[in-house]
Amino acid sequence: MNKAWKGKLLRVDLTEGTCKVEALNEEWANDFIGGRGLGSKYFTEEVSPEVEPMSPENNLIMATGPLTGTYGAANGRYMVITKSPLTGTIACSNSGGYFPSELKYAGFDMIIFEGKSEHPVYLQIRDGKAELVGAVHLWGMSTNDTEDAILSEFHGDAKVASIGLAGEVGVHFAGIINDKHRAAGRSGVGMVMGSKNLKAVAVRGTGGVKIANPKAYREAALDTYATLKENPVTGEGLPALGTAVLVNVMNQNGGLPTRNAQSGTFEAAEDISGEALVSGELRRIKSCMGCIISCGRVTKITDPRYVGEGEGPEYETLWALGAACGISDMPAIIKANYYCNEYGMDPITLGSTIGCAMEMFEKGIISEEEIGMSLNFGDGDAMVKLTEMTGKGEGFGKKIGLGSYRLADSYGVPELSMSVKKLEFPAYDPRHVQGMGLGYATSNRGACHVRGYINSAETLGLPEKLDPEATEGKAGVLKVFQDYTAAIDSAGVCLFTTFAMGIPQLANFCNAANGTDLNDAGILEIGDRIYNLERMFNLKAGIDPSQDKLPKRMLEEPLPDGPSKGNVSKLPEMLPDYYEVRGWGSDGIPTEEKLQSLGLA
Amino acid sequence: MIKIQFFSLVRLLIKQEATEVPWVEGETVQSVLDKTQAQIATPFLHKLLNEEGVAHTGTIILVNRKNILHLNGLKTPIADDDVLAFFPPGAGG
């Protein structure tokens, strides 16, 4: 029977300079779907949890899902799995664009990179064949220039994922950029790639993806197309305004962390909103491979201070480089976002770290002399300059490149880092959205919104409205969000489909594609399995349950403004419930029975 | 007066960020919606409410920054000088 998996993985030994093709472990593929789940299964089987992230013994896996490269929803994602140098947890960063599908078309479900090359190299893949070639001439280049150079020397239709200078100089939140503007952004996966002297992966594939039941697949695809088109969020809101629509939403609701989360509303939110972007720098909208949502923003800056063209910013970027730094200067934010793509950096951690540094500067903890400039909240020019310095690993930018926790901790004020497990939290204040706080505390990669986006229910009312300030029942709802997300990621489908598409539709896709017989419970069980697999890796890596926490500010400093004024996070009320609904012990450790039930014992 | 703020697709549709409508005794969110629509030439209520007049899943209507779904829905009473914000369904992340 045909299956959407290609059935092959490419194992690249960078130390030896070899590429070998292996059969995909079909039993694992059934148990973990693909992508995040299957990549994590391979990673945890092959790499010790105690591995030093920057050592050759840490593997870097690029994994597609079975649905990657198919039509139907937004089926073009891949994930990068490794041990994070920023957090010490298992990392899985997810990106769309065209590179992921091309990898499938070239005949591979997954690439496992082992070891470390003596000199800079990049990987060329062309229809089932792969080789490592020298990249000394690319080292030091931006991701844009790297991609252009590879297209010129390898194949004009190749798809490229690369690191920029940030991944080479050791920025702890360096990402991997594909198709110039799409990012496997979080957790520092680009720093690991740089440590291996691997500059890029270039793929050209002319094959397709075969599926088990074409008729059933077509029905599933048409059903989902209709769902996505008819839904006001995926059919109209995201295309028109992109993710940036959330700036005004979160600000009006009082959950937009501002000036390093010292407040929950930003008086200049309108200036950095999705609506402002539409009437200003937006030139056109853009889709990833096979996606009918089209949330991508193609933009151009006309401000004489910051010329440039590119893509973005997303909501998280507008918040991180905007409200988190008290900045209302849209051209500066867009320019810094372009730098993030070109140097290859995560704008969430970058913006949050600069915001943290701004607070430290204003409180006299860091001097102007040390930074090389003043660094007040609201100073867009300073933020852009510091972004460039960080990407290049220059001056005070080296300290920003450590992320906010290491920066603040080195000055004896770790409590000023708005992070969990050393990963900076995104654009939702946990004192307003209580479930998001629980999500930050329990996410397996640190504070993150795309591991269980319960804000969808708490603020946006999707699929139904929950009271953001309530705590009762949040643990159970969050678990469903987390498990469904793990399954969506693993299938290779964009998370944004879930604003419209339900679990039954994902099950239909997976079954038609692979000939499986999954129902809703089966999908969620796989998600639960993945979540527990990641959790166990982290526990063995020394990330114990005491790290399931939030910054002191969230727990002890009441929101000073907005409709949730006076609130703190009620994490201590929710965490025991969460452990219970997860089937873990009260100590936060998965029980033997739980692991056995998931086949993880 | 009651201050109305328009966001997202409604703002793009009517090309207007805000307006004000006079307050009268007994005002509710529903009456303010009707009054606001009557004042604006371009139809926009369909972005917020379905044909039965029920808010779409995902529509956000705030009264003084509180979501009406946690107040009394479209029947939520409105006082003079209240601020209402209208968001059609939207999401991101």
Interface residues (C-beta under 8 A of the other chain):
Chain A: P232 V233 E236 G237 L238 A240 L241 G242 T243 A244 V245 L246 N248 V249 Q252 N253 G254 G274 E275 V278 C295 E314 Y315 E316 H449 V450 Y453 N455 S456 T459 L460 G461 L462 P463 E464 K465 D467 L495 F496 F499 G562 P563
Chain B: Q5 F7 S8 L9 R11 L12 K47 H56 T57 G58 T59 I60 L62 N64 R65 K66 N67 L69 H70 A85 F87 P88 P89 G90 A91 G92 G93
